[in-house]
């Protein structure tokens, strides 16, 4: 299970998006979000490492500068 965390100086940190079943779905969602925002933003693809959906680890980073 994966989630996208968006980080920007404009709005801070946002990880309120949906949980994705595959890494490919999460990357697709991150690319969509990078295309929507016109200001610098970084998208981290994070994988859940526990059963309670609390702890995550970064498995990929996409950025729009």
C-alpha positions in Angstrom: 0.0 0.0 0.0 1.3 3.4 -1.0 0.5 7.1 -0.4 1.7 10.3 -2.1 3.0 13.1 0.1 3.2 16.5 -1.5 5.7 19.1 -0.2 5.8 22.7 -1.2 6.8 26.1 0.3 3.5 27.4 -1.0 1.1 25.1 1.0 3.4 23.0 3.3 2.9 19.2 3.5 -0.1 17.4 2.3 -0.6 13.7 2.6 -4.4 13.5 2.8 -4.8 11.8 -0.5 -6.0 8.2 -1.1 -4.1 5.0 -0.4 -2.9 3.3 -3.6 -2.7 -0.5 -4.0 0.4 -0.4 -6.2 3.5 1.7 -6.6 2.6 2.4 -10.3 -0.8 3.8 -9.2 0.9 6.1 -6.7 3.5 7.3 -9.3 0.6 8.0 -11.7 -1.2 10.1 -9.1 2.0 11.9 -8.2 2.6 12.8 -11.9 -1.0 14.1 -12.1 -0.5 16.3 -9.1 2.8 17.7 -10.4 1.0 18.6 -13.6 -1.8 20.4 -11.8 0.4 22.6 -9.6 2.2 25.5 -11.3 4.6 26.2 -8.5 7.6 24.2 -7.2 6.4 21.0 -5.5 7.9 17.7 -4.5 6.0 14.4 -4.4 7.2 11.5 -2.3 5.9 8.0 -2.9 5.7 6.4 0.5 5.1 2.7 1.3 3.4 1.6 4.5 5.6 -0.7 6.5 3.2 -1.6 9.3 -0.3 -3.0 9.5 -1.9 0.1 11.1 -1.0 2.5 8.2 1.2 4.7 10.5 4.8 4.1 9.6 6.0 4.7 6.0 9.3 4.8 4.1 10.1 6.8 1.0 10.4 4.6 -2.2 10.5 7.3 -4.8 10.6 11.1 -5.3 9.3 13.2 -8.2 9.8 17.0 -8.3 8.7 20.0 -10.3 11.1 22.9 -9.9 
